[in-house]
Amino acid sequence: MLPFNFHHLYYFYTIAKCGSISKAAKELRVSQPALSSQLKLLEAYLSVRLFEREGRTLILTEEGHTALSYAKQIFDAGQEFADRLRDRSQKGRIRIQIGVLNSIPKVFANALLKFILANEPTVHIQLQEDTFERMIANLKDHFLDLILADMPFQASAEDDIHNHLIAKIPIVFCAHPSLAKKYKKLPYDLNHAPIILPTADSRVFHSVQEYLANHNIAPRIVAEIQDIELARLMAMEGLGVVPLNQFIALKTPKRKLVILNQGAKHDIHESIYVINKKRKNPHPLVEKILHGFNLLA
């Protein structure tokens, strides 16, 4: 027989995550008085105070921090257990859940999918694009097995989330051959030049802006495009200069797009990461990806 009702522990866990009973009640869809009552029952059983109140905010006591560390382990194990069963839910087929940051070029996601299918042809892949914050939350709750991103996650030790740098690719400026003739000396010829940038949620956007600012270059921004494939197509139509990672640039026919100042030293790079959460029983395909996937192969 369990020493106490695990619902009580889960209620405490949710209150600690939310920081208040009102927010936790809304997430759990229970009334605030009922939630307060359940918390008091748990504190009475444990004979400790789990929270101190500071205004409207609940602050964990020392005993509360200890309880929370155990609660995290218990409910994280439960989520991993459920995800582990779902991984084999399709008649023995392995399922893998992948999150791709919405600023990541599709060619990188495609390379990852090709690697997975080459290693496990019968795999069931679920892939979603989203913001970094939502994907990290889903990774923590085992709704994702890994994330493909252009930035690392600054995790605390208790999160047990790990960043794996899989590629560092130079960023080059590209343009249609007819436009490229005007911009031979970089970066100075880019002053007042039409340029197509990624949106501000991309790390490349900030790297390019810093690079231009350091050289006192002020281009004419034609557009800021989140989808790098669309930005590439616009450049291929001669609508502006576009910063692309070299991996994509070299796969584009030269009659459509050329690299400006070919062979020059590259001061801007795009880093690509695979991010995963450590599990008691590692996902077999995630392990293969971490040890065998080479984006630039």
N, C-alpha and C positions, 0 to 999 in steps of 0.2 A: 504494500500500500504506500502511495506517495505521501511524504511528510506534509505537503501543503498543495493547494490547488495551483497548477501552473498558470492558470488564467491570471491569478494575482501577480505572479512574477512578470507575465507579459504586460500587464497593465502598468506595473512599475517601470519596466523597460521602455515602454512607449512614452510615459510621462517624462522620463529622464531624457529621451531623445528630443522630445518636443519642447521641454523647458517649462511647461505649465500644464495644469490640469485641464484648462479650457481648450487648449490646442490638442491635447491628447484625446479628450472626450470627442472632439470633432473628428479626429482621425479614426478613432475606434467606434464612432457612432453610438456612444452611450451617453447618458446624462452625467453632468459634472458631480452631483451628489452621489450617484452610484459609484463613480470612479473614485471619489474621495473615500467612500466607505470601504472599497476593496483595498485601497492603499493602506488604510488604518488596520484592516484585518491582517495584512502581510506584516506590517510593523509590529503588531501585537504578537503574532506568532514568533517573529524573530527576536522580539524584545529589544529592538533598536529603533532609533529615528533614522530614516533614510534621507530625509530632506530637511533643510532649514529654509524658512521663508524670508526673502528680502524684497519687500514691496509686493509686487505681483509675480515675482520670479521665484522659482524653487531652485535652491542650491543643494547639490548632493553633499551629504555629510561624509566623513571618512568611511563609515560603514556602508553608506550608499554607493560610494565609488567601488568598494569591494563587491557589493551585490551586483552592480552594473557589469563589472568585468566577467562575473560568472554568467549573468543573464545573456551577455553578448555571445559567449561561447556556446551556451545552450541553444539559443535561437539561430545562431549562424550554422551550427551543426544540423539543426532541423531543416533549414533552407537548403543546405548542401545535400542532405539526404534526399529531399524531394527532387532536387535538380538531378541528382545522380540517377534516380529511377526514371525521370523523364528522358534522360540522355539515351536510354535504351527502349523507349516506349513504342517505337515504330517497328514492331516485329523483329527485334534484334538489331535494327539499324542504329548506328550511333547518330545522335543529334548534337549539333554544336550551334551555340547562340553567339553571334558576333555583332558588336556595335562598331560602326564606322563614323568618325567625326564628320559632320556635314561639309567641312572644308577640305577633306581629303580627296585628291584626284581619283576618279573612278578606276583609272588604270592600275592603281595600287591595290584597291579592293579586288579587282579582277585577278591580279597576280596571286593574291592570297587564296581566292576561291579555287583557282587552277591547281595550286599546291595541295589544298585540302582534298580535292577530287582525285588528284593523282595518287594520293596516299590512301584514300578511303572512297572508292567509286560509289558505294551505296549510301554514303552519308546523307543525312537530312540536315540541310543548312538553313538557319534562320538568321537573316541579316537585317539590321535596322540602322537608319541614320538618325542622329539626334544631336542635341547639344552635349558638351562635355560633362556638365553637371548632372544631367539626367542619366547619362550612360554610366558614370561612376556610381551613382546611387543604385542602378540596376545591377552593376557588377558586385557591389557590396552585398546585395540581397540574392545573389546567384541567379538573377534573371538573364545575365550575360556571362559567357565563359571567357571572353576576351574583348579587348577594344583595340581598334586600329586608329591611331591619333598622331597629330603632328606636334604634340606637347606631352611632357611627362606629368604624372599626378604627384603632387607633393603630399605623400601619405604619412600618417603617424604610424608608429611601430604596431599599434594594436589593430590597424586596418589590414595589415598583412597583404598590401597591394604592391605589386612589383612592376617597374618599368624596364622594358627591354629595347634598347636602341637597335633597330634593324637596318637603318640606312641613313646616311648623311649625304644629301644630293645637292650639287651646286645649282643655284638659281641663275639663269641666263636671260638676257633681254632678247626678244625675238620680234620679227616683223615680216610682212610680206616683202618679197624681193624688190618690188617697185618702191616701197617706202624705206627699205633698209639702206638704199643708196644715200639717203640724206643724213643718216646717223652712223657715221663710221668711227668717230672718236668718242668713246664712252668714258665717264658718264656725262661729259660736258655737252655733247650734242643733244642730250635729252632735255636740256633747258628749253621750256615752252613746247616741247614735243608732245603729240597726243599719246597718252598712255592709258592702258586698261589695267586696273588693279584688282586684286582680290578684295573681298570685304574685310572689315576690321576684325572679324572673329578669326581670321587666319593669321598664323604666326608670320607668314611670308609678307603680308601687308605691312606689319610693323617693321620687319627687317628691311624691306625696300624703302619705306619712309625714312628710316634712320640713315640708310645708305645715301639717299638723295640729299637729306638735310646736312649730312657730314660734308658733302661736296657742294653745298649751296646751290643745288639744282631744284628748280621749280617747274615741273612739267605741267602740261594741260591735261587734267584728268577727264578722259572721255566717259568712263563708266567704272563703277566698282561692282564686280560680278562674283557672286559666291561660287557658282559652278565653273570650275576652271576649264572644263571642256567647252563651255559656251564662250568664255574669254578667248580661248585658243581659236575658235571658229571666227570670232570677230576680227582677230589679228590676221587670220588667213584671208579675210575679205579686204584687208588693207585699211582697217578702221583705226589702227593704233599700234603702238609698241606694247608688248605684253611680257611681264616677267613669268617665266615658266621654269619648272625644275628640268634639269638637263635630260632626265630619263624620258620625259614626254617630248621635249624639243627634238631629240634625236630620232624619235619614232615618226616625226612629221615629215612628209616629202619636202625636199629643199625648194621645189618649184612653188610650194605653198607658203613656206615659212623658213626663214634663215636666222641663225644666231648672229647677233650683232657683235662685232669685235671678237670673232672666233679666235680661240687660243689665249685670250687674256686671262689674267689672274681673277679668280672668283672670290668676291668678298662676302657673298650672301649664300647661305645654305638652308635647305629644308631638312629637318630631322623627322624621321618616321619611327614611331614607337608601337610595340605591342604591349598592352597592359593587361595583367591578369591578377586574380586574387588567389593566394595559396589555398589549396584544399587538402583535406586529410587524405582523400583518394583523388589524385590528379586526373584530370580529363585526358584520355589518351591522345586525342588529336591536338590539344593545346600543348602537350609535351613535345609532340613531333614538330609543331610550328616553332616553338621556342628554340629547339635544337637543330632544325633543318631548313627553315624558311629563309631564303636569301632573295630579297626584293630585286636586287640588281643582277641576278643570275640570268 
